[in-house]
């Protein structure tokens, strides 16, 4: 999960288990980890801005499976593939590429 400030700055990436029965083709964040992270955010912790996953044999862009699973909730998806990380917004109209800017602490 990608955590950060409400202004969109991602400050942390928190791993969670992929509990999907076919993890080599799909991802499903462990519901317990997801609920705990949202509870921590509501209690004053970092906001849940989005999620990240990898495409071990694909490209760093939303796959057909990603598109089918997307909810259009505006969250950020970081996709890692072939040594590259690309960021996408899960918009109502579909995934939109996001620029990456690294800022020093």
N, CA, C and O atoms as a DFTB+ gen file, in Angstrom:
420 C
 N C O
     1  1       0.840      -1.169       0.000
     2  2       0.000       0.000       0.000
     3  2       0.886       1.233       0.000
     4  3       1.977       1.222       0.570
     5  1       0.420       2.286      -0.634
     6  2       1.147       3.547      -0.696
     7  2       0.505       4.512       0.284
     8  3      -0.686       4.808       0.183
     9  1       1.286       4.998       1.223
    10  2       0.774       5.877       2.268
    11  2       1.421       7.245       2.159
    12  3       2.568       7.379       1.733
    13  1       0.657       8.262       2.554
    14  2       1.216       9.602       2.485
    15  2       0.265      10.648       2.994
    16  3      -0.650      10.382       3.774
    17  1       0.519      11.866       2.517
    18  2      -0.279      13.021       2.933
    19  2      -1.426      13.231       1.959
    20  3      -1.395      12.765       0.820
    21  1      -2.422      13.933       2.430
    22  2      -3.610      14.215       1.605
    23  2      -3.273      15.035       0.355
    24  3      -4.048      15.045      -0.602
    25  1      -2.112      15.729       0.355
    26  2      -1.730      16.494      -0.835
    27  2      -1.175      15.605      -1.945
    28  3      -0.812      16.090      -3.016
    29  1      -1.114      14.289      -1.675
    30  2      -0.670      13.350      -2.699
    31  2       0.764      12.893      -2.569
    32  3       1.201      12.039      -3.340
    33  1       1.516      13.433      -1.616
    34  2       2.907      13.020      -1.439
    35  2       2.953      11.625      -0.825
    36  3       2.424      11.400       0.263
    37  1       3.580      10.702      -1.521
    38  2       3.737       9.341      -1.025
    39  2       4.968       9.316      -0.121
    40  3       6.069       9.666      -0.545
    41  1       4.769       8.899       1.120
    42  2       5.847       8.886       2.099
    43  2       6.296       7.486       2.491
    44  3       7.387       7.316       3.034
    45  1       5.469       6.487       2.222
    46  2       5.820       5.117       2.607
    47  2       5.130       4.118       1.699
    48  3       4.026       4.353       1.207
    49  1       5.804       3.002       1.489
    50  2       5.225       1.860       0.787
    51  2       5.221       0.705       1.784
    52  3       6.276       0.277       2.252
    53  1       4.033       0.205       2.105
    54  2       3.878      -0.835       3.110
    55  2       3.513      -2.140       2.403
    56  3       2.501      -2.203       1.705
    57  1       4.327      -3.178       2.577
    58  2       3.992      -4.446       1.920
    59  2       2.807      -5.128       2.581
    60  3       2.551      -4.951       3.772
    61  1       2.096      -5.904       1.796
    62  2       0.990      -6.727       2.284
    63  2       0.998      -8.015       1.463
    64  3       1.419      -8.025       0.306
    65  1       0.539      -9.068       2.059
    66  2       0.502     -10.351       1.357
    67  2      -0.505     -10.311       0.210
    68  3      -1.558      -9.679       0.305
    69  1      -0.157     -10.997      -0.867
    70  2      -1.075     -11.209      -1.980
    71  2      -1.801     -12.522      -1.687
    72  3      -1.207     -13.599      -1.739
    73  1      -3.082     -12.413      -1.382
    74  2      -3.842     -13.597      -0.980
    75  2      -4.677     -14.202      -2.110
    76  3      -5.479     -15.105      -1.872
    77  1      -4.495     -13.719      -3.312
    78  2      -5.262     -14.277      -4.436
    79  2      -4.846     -15.729      -4.666
    80  3      -3.666     -16.057      -4.546
    81  1      -5.805     -16.605      -4.996
    82  2      -5.474     -18.012      -5.249
    83  2      -4.487     -18.216      -6.404
    84  3      -3.795     -19.233      -6.455
    85  1      -4.421     -17.247      -7.336
    86  2      -3.483     -17.329      -8.461
    87  2      -2.577     -16.098      -8.438
    88  3      -2.686     -15.239      -9.313
    89  1      -1.679     -16.002      -7.445
    90  2      -0.881     -14.784      -7.292
    91  2       0.066     -14.504      -8.449
    92  3       0.538     -13.378      -8.602
    93  1       0.345     -15.505      -9.258
    94  2       1.216     -15.269     -10.417
    95  2       0.500     -14.482     -11.515
    96  3       1.154     -13.958     -12.416
    97  1      -0.828     -14.388     -11.456
    98  2      -1.608     -13.693     -12.490
    99  2      -2.470     -12.556     -11.948
   100  3      -2.919     -11.704     -12.715
   101  1      -2.708     -12.533     -10.629
   102  2      -3.618     -11.557     -10.035
   103  2      -3.060     -11.101      -8.691
   104  3      -2.195     -11.751      -8.104
   105  1      -3.574      -9.973      -8.221
   106  2      -3.224      -9.597      -6.859
   107  2      -4.479      -9.216      -6.097
   108  3      -5.408      -8.605      -6.626
   109  1      -4.464      -9.600      -4.845
   110  2      -5.532      -9.258      -3.915
   111  2      -4.854      -8.980      -2.579
   112  3      -4.269      -9.873      -1.965
   113  1      -4.940      -7.740      -2.144
   114  2      -4.305      -7.352      -0.892
   115  2      -4.981      -8.064       0.267
   116  3      -6.209      -8.137       0.332
   117  1      -4.178      -8.586       1.177
   118  2      -4.701      -9.231       2.374
   119  2      -5.712      -8.296       3.036
   120  3      -5.339      -7.206       3.470
   121  1      -6.978      -8.693       3.122
   122  2      -8.006      -7.807       3.688
   123  2      -7.690      -7.331       5.104
   124  3      -7.989      -6.187       5.446
   125  1      -7.099      -8.178       5.923
   126  2      -6.772      -7.770       7.296
   127  2      -5.758      -6.632       7.289
   128  3      -5.882      -5.683       8.063
   129  1      -4.748      -6.723       6.412
   130  2      -3.746      -5.664       6.311
   131  2      -4.374      -4.378       5.781
   132  3      -4.064      -3.288       6.261
   133  1      -5.245      -4.504       4.804
   134  2      -5.911      -3.337       4.227
   135  2      -6.788      -2.641       5.267
   136  3      -6.753      -1.416       5.385
   137  1      -7.564      -3.402       6.010
   138  2      -8.429      -2.825       7.044
   139  2      -7.590      -2.154       8.126
   140  3      -7.909      -1.048       8.564
   141  1      -6.526      -2.813       8.556
   142  2      -5.663      -2.233       9.595
   143  2      -5.041      -0.925       9.134
   144  3      -4.931       0.021       9.915
   145  1      -4.638      -0.867       7.887
   146  2      -4.019       0.351       7.361
   147  2      -5.030       1.484       7.268
   148  3      -4.702       2.626       7.591
   149  1      -6.243       1.195       6.835
   150  2      -7.290       2.224       6.783
   151  2      -7.672       2.686       8.191
   152  3      -7.919       3.873       8.404
   153  1      -7.721       1.773       9.142
   154  2      -8.014       2.162      10.530
   155  2      -6.930       3.080      11.078
   156  3      -7.224       4.075      11.741
   157  1      -5.681       2.742      10.798
   158  2      -4.569       3.583      11.260
   159  2      -4.657       4.976      10.642
   160  3      -4.371       5.970      11.309
   161  1      -5.051       5.052       9.377
   162  2      -5.207       6.356       8.715
   163  2      -6.311       7.166       9.383
   164  3      -6.145       8.360       9.629
   165  1      -7.434       6.523       9.676
   166  2      -8.543       7.227      10.345
   167  2      -8.157       7.689      11.748
   168  3      -8.706       8.668      12.253
   169  1      -7.216       6.990      12.375
   170  2      -6.772       7.348      13.728
   171  2      -5.676       8.416      13.704
   172  3      -5.086       8.720      14.741
   173  1      -5.405       8.978      12.544
   174  2      -4.423      10.053      12.449
   175  2      -3.128       9.678      11.761
   176  3      -2.220      10.503      11.658
   177  1      -3.030       8.439      11.288
   178  2      -1.828       8.013      10.576
   179  2      -1.828       8.516       9.141
   180  3      -2.684       9.303       8.737
   181  1      -0.861       8.049       8.395
   182  2      -0.762       8.436       6.990
   183  2      -1.979       7.945       6.206
   184  3      -2.530       6.883       6.497
   185  1      -2.387       8.723       5.216
   186  2      -3.523       8.371       4.362
   187  2      -3.138       7.248       3.406
   188  3      -1.989       7.147       2.977
   189  1      -4.110       6.412       3.080
   190  2      -3.906       5.366       2.071
   191  2      -4.143       6.023       0.712
   192  3      -5.278       6.312       0.334
   193  1      -3.045       6.254      -0.015
   194  2      -3.134       6.936      -1.314
   195  2      -3.286       5.964      -2.469
   196  3      -3.793       6.329      -3.530
   197  1      -2.849       4.730      -2.267
   198  2      -2.934       3.778      -3.360
   199  2      -2.236       2.483      -3.034
   200  3      -2.059       2.114      -1.873
   201  1      -1.841       1.799      -4.097
   202  2      -1.336       0.437      -3.980
   203  2      -0.203       0.226      -4.965
   204  3      -0.053       0.978      -5.929
   205  1       0.586      -0.796      -4.717
   206  2       1.617      -1.151      -5.688
   207  2       1.653      -2.657      -5.867
   208  3       1.312      -3.417      -4.961
   209  1       2.071      -3.071      -7.050
   210  2       2.282      -4.483      -7.329
   211  2       3.230      -4.597      -8.511
   212  3       3.560      -3.605      -9.160
   213  1       3.660      -5.816      -8.778
   214  2       4.609      -6.015      -9.874
   215  2       3.985      -6.846     -10.987
   216  3       3.021      -7.588     -10.792
   217  1       4.575      -6.686     -12.146
   218  2       4.270      -7.514     -13.308
   219  2       5.581      -8.213     -13.666
   220  3       6.338      -7.700     -14.491
   221  1       5.866      -9.363     -13.070
   222  2       7.163     -10.013     -13.266
   223  2       7.516     -10.300     -14.723
   224  3       8.692     -10.285     -15.089
   225  1       6.519     -10.557     -15.550
   226  2       6.806     -10.850     -16.957
   227  2       6.113      -9.862     -17.894
   228  3       6.050     -10.089     -19.102
   229  1       5.603      -8.783     -17.346
   230  2       4.868      -7.816     -18.162
   231  2       5.528      -6.458     -18.176
   232  3       6.728      -6.320     -17.936
   233  1       4.722      -5.468     -18.461
   234  2       5.193      -4.092     -18.539
   235  2       4.665      -3.311     -17.346
   236  3       3.732      -3.741     -16.669
   237  1       5.273      -2.163     -17.099
   238  2       4.899      -1.320     -15.957
   239  2       3.707      -0.439     -16.320
   240  3       3.758       0.786     -16.209
   241  1       2.648      -1.088     -16.750
   242  2       1.406      -0.391     -17.085
   243  2       0.237      -1.299     -16.730
   244  3       0.407      -2.514     -16.634
   245  1      -0.936      -0.733     -16.535
   246  2      -2.080      -1.558     -16.151
   247  2      -2.383      -2.633     -17.200
   248  3      -2.480      -2.359     -18.397
   249  1      -2.524      -3.842     -16.713
   250  2      -2.868      -4.962     -17.589
   251  2      -4.382      -5.014     -17.771
   252  3      -5.119      -4.260     -17.136
   253  1      -4.830      -5.899     -18.633
   254  2      -6.275      -6.102     -18.802
   255  2      -6.897      -6.543     -17.475
   256  3      -8.014      -6.139     -17.150
   257  1      -6.182      -7.368     -16.712
   258  2      -6.671      -7.804     -15.408
   259  2      -6.772      -6.623     -14.453
   260  3      -7.752      -6.498     -13.719
   261  1      -5.752      -5.747     -14.460
   262  2      -5.799      -4.547     -13.617
   263  2      -6.996      -3.681     -13.983
   264  3      -7.707      -3.190     -13.106
   265  1      -7.211      -3.499     -15.266
   266  2      -8.325      -2.659     -15.720
   267  2      -9.669      -3.244     -15.281
   268  3     -10.578      -2.506     -14.900
   269  1      -9.788      -4.556     -15.338
   270  2     -11.041      -5.201     -14.929
   271  2     -11.271      -5.071     -13.425
   272  3     -12.414      -5.007     -12.975
   273  1     -10.198      -5.033     -12.655
   274  2     -10.315      -4.961     -11.192
   275  2     -10.407      -3.525     -10.677
   276  3     -10.751      -3.309      -9.514
   277  1     -10.111      -2.562     -11.508
   278  2     -10.081      -1.162     -11.083
   279  2     -11.471      -0.685     -10.673
   280  3     -12.487      -1.113     -11.220
   281  1     -11.482       0.212      -9.697
   282  2     -12.767       0.728      -9.203
   283  2     -13.023       2.175      -9.609
   284  3     -14.127       2.683      -9.417
   285  1     -12.021       2.840     -10.164
   286  2     -12.202       4.239     -10.528
   287  2     -12.258       5.147      -9.317
   288  3     -12.887       6.204      -9.359
   289  1     -11.598       4.740      -8.230
   290  2     -11.669       5.487      -6.968
   291  2     -10.646       6.621      -6.846
   292  3     -10.597       7.304      -5.823
   293  1      -9.834       6.821      -7.881
   294  2      -8.864       7.915      -7.860
   295  2      -7.567       7.586      -7.157
   296  3      -6.677       8.434      -7.085
   297  1      -7.435       6.384      -6.640
   298  2      -6.202       6.007      -5.942
   299  2      -5.057       5.824      -6.941
   300  3      -5.273       5.634      -8.137
   301  1      -3.848       5.887      -6.416
   302  2      -2.631       5.720      -7.212
   303  2      -2.267       4.242      -7.242
   304  3      -2.344       3.554      -6.223
   305  1      -1.876       3.765      -8.397
   306  2      -1.329       2.421      -8.540
   307  2       0.103       2.577      -9.045
   308  3       0.338       3.215     -10.071
   309  1       1.042       2.002      -8.330
   310  2       2.421       1.924      -8.809
   311  2       2.615       0.505      -9.322
   312  3       2.308      -0.464      -8.627
   313  1       3.121       0.392     -10.528
   314  2       3.339      -0.920     -11.130
   315  2       4.822      -1.045     -11.455
   316  3       5.406      -0.195     -12.127
   317  1       5.408      -2.122     -10.963
   318  2       6.839      -2.378     -11.115
   319  2       7.019      -3.493     -12.133
   320  3       6.377      -4.539     -12.032
   321  1       7.896      -3.274     -13.120
   322  2       8.199      -4.303     -14.115
   323  2       9.508      -3.954     -14.804
   324  3       9.780      -2.791     -15.101
   325  1      10.301      -4.962     -15.049
   326  2      11.543      -4.823     -15.812
   327  2      12.414      -3.663     -15.309
   328  3      12.961      -2.900     -16.105
   329  1      12.533      -3.540     -13.997
   330  2      13.384      -2.505     -13.411
   331  2      12.821      -1.105     -13.487
   332  3      13.551      -0.138     -13.270
   333  1      11.562      -0.974     -13.786
   334  2      10.907       0.324     -13.936
   335  2       9.703       0.396     -13.009
   336  3       9.026      -0.607     -12.783
   337  1       9.437       1.581     -12.472
   338  2       8.229       1.827     -11.683
   339  2       7.473       2.950     -12.365
   340  3       8.030       4.019     -12.615
   341  1       6.212       2.712     -12.664
   342  2       5.360       3.759     -13.249
   343  2       4.132       3.914     -12.375
   344  3       3.642       2.956     -11.778
   345  1       3.647       5.144     -12.315
   346  2       2.507       5.475     -11.459
   347  2       1.298       5.823     -12.316
   348  3       1.415       6.468     -13.358
   349  1       0.135       5.380     -11.850
   350  2      -1.119       5.553     -12.578
   351  2      -2.209       5.982     -11.612
   352  3      -2.210       5.564     -10.454
   353  1      -3.132       6.808     -12.070
   354  2      -4.316       7.150     -11.285
   355  2      -5.468       6.303     -11.789
   356  3      -5.732       6.250     -12.990
   357  1      -6.156       5.640     -10.866
   358  2      -7.330       4.817     -11.179
   359  2      -8.532       5.760     -11.258
   360  3      -9.288       5.894     -10.296
   361  1      -8.699       6.405     -12.396
   362  2      -9.746       7.401     -12.597
   363  2     -11.030       6.748     -13.110
   364  3     -11.014       5.620     -13.602
   365  1     -12.121       7.465     -12.989
   366  2     -13.408       6.964     -13.489
   367  2     -13.333       6.618     -14.977
   368  3     -13.992       5.683     -15.432
   369  1     -12.537       7.364     -15.725
   370  2     -12.429       7.149     -17.168
   371  2     -11.386       6.100     -17.539
   372  3     -11.180       5.822     -18.721
   373  1     -10.730       5.519     -16.546
   374  2      -9.676       4.538     -16.796
   375  2      -8.367       5.023     -16.197
   376  3      -8.307       6.098     -15.600
   377  1      -7.336       4.238     -16.358
   378  2      -6.046       4.601     -15.782
   379  2      -5.419       5.774     -16.525
   380  3      -5.406       5.817     -17.755
   381  1      -4.899       6.726     -15.751
   382  2      -4.203       7.889     -16.297
   383  2      -2.758       7.860     -15.802
   384  3      -2.529       7.674     -14.607
   385  1      -1.782       8.039     -16.689
   386  2      -0.390       8.061     -16.225
   387  2      -0.124       9.271     -15.340
   388  3      -0.671      10.351     -15.563
   389  1       0.715       9.077     -14.341
   390  2       1.098      10.160     -13.437
   391  2       2.589      10.421     -13.573
   392  3       3.364       9.488     -13.782
   393  1       2.996      11.670     -13.456
   394  2       4.434      11.958     -13.475
   395  2       5.056      11.528     -12.144
   396  3       4.372      11.479     -11.122
   397  1       6.316      11.226     -12.161
   398  2       7.037      10.884     -10.951
   399  2       7.995      12.009     -10.633
   400  3       8.781      12.438     -11.478
   401  1       7.919      12.481      -9.399
   402  2       8.852      13.501      -8.943
   403  2       9.370      13.047      -7.589
   404  3       8.587      12.816      -6.666
   405  1      10.668      12.919      -7.468
   406  2      11.277      12.506      -6.210
   407  2      11.745      13.765      -5.503
   408  3      12.487      14.568      -6.069
   409  1      11.303      13.932      -4.258
   410  2      11.677      15.104      -3.479
   411  2      12.485      14.664      -2.275
   412  3      12.172      13.655      -1.643
   413  1      13.513      15.411      -1.963
   414  2      14.341      15.115      -0.789
   415  2      13.561      15.465       0.460
   416  3      12.865      16.480       0.501
   417  1      13.677      14.613       1.497
   418  2      13.008      14.700       2.774
   419  2      12.770      16.036       3.281
   420  3      12.204      16.194       4.363
